[in-house]
Amino acid sequence: MLLCMRTTIDINDELLRATKAYAASEHKTLKMAVEQALREFLASLDGSVVADAPPIPVFRGQGVQPGVDLTDNAALEDLMRAEP
């Protein structure tokens, strides 16, 4: 379990606005954006900080295609191997 520590820091207003804008554009919280930036900065120094795993892609759409049964593994495999 990761422990989080609450802290207060003073950040330049322009830098904070830019970070908030970035976070919003990436659908992240300010906390997530700051943690990501700190991890990347520390990793660039000596490479010892492990960054978070890459995000899992999210696809928007109308759901499963007609005729696809997500509970039938064999049928799903057949569909995936089928020629387009």
Number of C-alpha atoms within 10 A of each C-alpha: 3 4 5 6 5 5 5 5 5 6 9 8 9 9 10 14 12 11 18 18 14 15 17 13 9 10 11 14 14 16 12 12 18 16 14 14 14 14 17 16 13 15 14 11 9 8 12 10 14 10 15 10 6 6 6 6 6 6 7 6 7 6 7 9 8 6 6 11 12 10 8 9 10 11 13 14 10 10 12 10 9 8 6 5
